[in-house]
Amino acid sequence: MKKTYKCSNAKFCMEDENQRRTWEYLQGVTRKDGSYGKILSDAFVAVLDGKNGAAASECSSVESKQSEQDLRKVEELLEGLLEDKLRRLQEDLTERIEKCFRNYDFSSSAGMADPLEMDKANGMEQMQEPELSEDMMAFAFAMGE
């Protein structure tokens, strides 16, 4: 199977320390070290995947602080989006519950009585209980005679 290659020209600014050092390193590369493309792609992938601990430790404190600030900004943005989403979800849920209660007629529910009517019925049961026991006593005495 034939390998496919693509070309890319890269210019290095000699006034920039990192670019100058990269250019100098590439000038010392020999055939046994590999091609420019292989070396550069391995370096890029290692840095982008976070596998290059030595390169990360060489970063200046300013770059580190900047990345921490960027990370905080991203976290704040995500927290804001999450809070907004939760607020909208809560509003939607509240609206749906209120709609269900508006559409539900409590007085016509099967087996459900009005709480005020239930209180009256309970009061009548308490009033009727002594009358009922008196009637039962009278009946028992009548049976005994």
C-alpha positions as CSV (number, residue, x, y, z in Angstrom):
1,M,0.0,0.0,0.0
2,K,1.4,3.4,-1.0
3,K,1.7,6.1,1.7
4,T,0.1,9.5,1.1
5,Y,2.1,12.6,2.0
6,K,1.1,16.2,2.1
7,C,3.5,19.2,2.1
8,S,3.4,22.2,4.4
9,N,5.9,25.0,4.6
10,A,6.7,26.4,8.0
11,K,8.6,29.6,8.6
12,F,10.3,30.2,12.0
13,C,10.8,33.7,13.4
14,M,14.3,34.0,14.8
15,E,13.4,36.7,17.2
16,D,10.9,34.4,19.0
17,E,12.8,32.2,21.4
18,N,10.6,29.1,21.0
19,Q,10.6,29.3,17.2
20,R,14.4,29.9,17.0
21,R,15.0,26.9,19.3
22,T,12.7,24.7,17.2
23,W,14.5,25.7,14.0
24,E,17.9,25.0,15.6
25,Y,16.7,21.6,16.8
26,L,15.4,20.7,13.3
27,Q,18.7,21.7,11.7
28,G,20.5,19.1,13.8
29,V,18.1,16.3,12.9
30,T,19.7,13.4,11.0
31,R,18.1,10.7,8.9
32,K,18.2,8.2,11.7
33,D,16.2,10.6,13.9
34,G,13.4,10.6,11.4
35,S,11.9,13.1,9.0
36,Y,10.8,16.7,10.0
37,G,7.2,15.6,9.6
38,K,7.6,12.6,11.9
39,I,9.4,14.6,14.6
40,L,7.0,17.6,14.4
41,S,3.9,15.4,14.4
42,D,5.2,13.4,17.4
43,A,5.9,16.6,19.3
44,F,2.6,18.2,18.5
45,V,0.6,15.0,19.4
46,A,2.6,14.6,22.7
47,V,1.9,18.2,23.7
48,L,-1.7,18.2,22.6
49,D,-2.4,14.9,24.4
50,G,-0.7,16.2,27.5
51,K,1.9,13.4,27.5
52,N,4.9,15.7,27.3
53,G,5.4,16.5,31.0
54,A,8.9,18.0,30.4
55,A,7.5,20.5,27.9
56,A,4.7,21.4,30.2
57,S,7.0,22.0,33.1
58,E,9.1,24.4,31.0
59,C,6.1,26.7,30.5
60,S,6.5,30.0,32.2
61,S,4.4,31.0,35.2
62,V,2.7,33.6,33.1
63,E,1.4,31.0,30.6
64,S,0.4,28.8,33.5
65,K,-1.6,31.6,35.1
66,Q,-3.2,32.4,31.8
67,S,-4.3,28.9,31.2
68,E,-5.7,28.8,34.8
69,Q,-7.6,32.0,34.1
70,D,-8.9,30.5,30.8
71,L,-9.9,27.4,32.6
72,R,-11.7,29.4,35.3
73,K,-13.5,31.4,32.5
74,V,-14.6,28.2,30.9
75,E,-15.8,26.8,34.2
76,E,-17.7,30.0,35.0
77,L,-19.3,29.9,31.5
78,L,-20.3,26.3,32.0
79,E,-21.7,27.0,35.4
80,G,-23.7,29.9,34.0
81,L,-25.1,27.7,31.2
82,L,-26.0,24.9,33.7
83,E,-27.7,27.3,36.1
84,D,-29.7,28.8,33.2
85,K,-30.7,25.4,32.0
86,L,-31.7,24.3,35.5
87,R,-33.7,27.5,36.0
88,R,-35.6,27.0,32.7
89,L,-36.2,23.3,33.6
90,Q,-37.5,24.3,37.0
91,E,-39.8,27.0,35.5
92,D,-41.1,24.5,32.9
93,L,-41.7,21.9,35.6
94,T,-43.5,24.4,37.8
95,E,-45.7,25.5,34.9
96,R,-46.6,21.9,34.1
97,I,-47.5,21.1,37.7
98,E,-49.7,24.3,38.0
99,K,-51.4,23.3,34.7
100,C,-52.2,19.9,36.0
101,F,-53.7,21.3,39.2
102,R,-55.8,23.8,37.3
103,N,-57.1,21.1,35.0
104,Y,-57.9,18.7,37.9
105,D,-61.3,19.1,39.6
106,F,-60.9,18.0,43.2
107,S,-64.6,18.2,44.0
108,S,-65.7,15.7,41.4
109,S,-63.0,13.1,42.1
110,A,-64.4,9.6,42.6
111,G,-64.3,8.7,46.3
112,M,-63.1,12.1,47.3
113,A,-65.2,14.4,49.5
114,D,-64.9,18.0,50.2
115,P,-62.8,18.4,53.4
116,L,-65.5,20.7,54.9
117,E,-68.1,18.1,54.3
118,M,-65.9,15.4,55.8
119,D,-65.5,17.5,59.0
120,K,-69.3,17.9,59.2
121,A,-69.8,14.1,58.8
122,N,-67.3,13.3,61.5
123,G,-69.1,15.7,63.8
124,M,-72.4,14.1,63.1
125,E,-71.0,10.6,63.7
126,Q,-69.8,11.7,67.1
127,M,-73.2,13.1,67.9
128,Q,-75.0,10.0,66.7
129,E,-72.9,7.6,68.6
130,P,-74.4,8.3,72.0
131,E,-77.9,8.2,70.5
132,L,-77.2,4.8,68.9
133,S,-75.9,3.3,72.1
134,E,-79.0,4.5,74.0
135,D,-81.2,2.9,71.3
136,M,-79.2,-0.3,71.6
137,M,-79.6,-0.3,75.4
138,A,-83.3,0.2,75.1
139,F,-83.6,-2.6,72.6
140,A,-81.6,-5.0,74.8
141,F,-83.8,-4.2,77.8
142,A,-86.9,-4.8,75.7
143,M,-85.5,-8.2,74.6
144,G,-84.9,-9.1,78.2
145,E,-88.4,-8.5,79.3
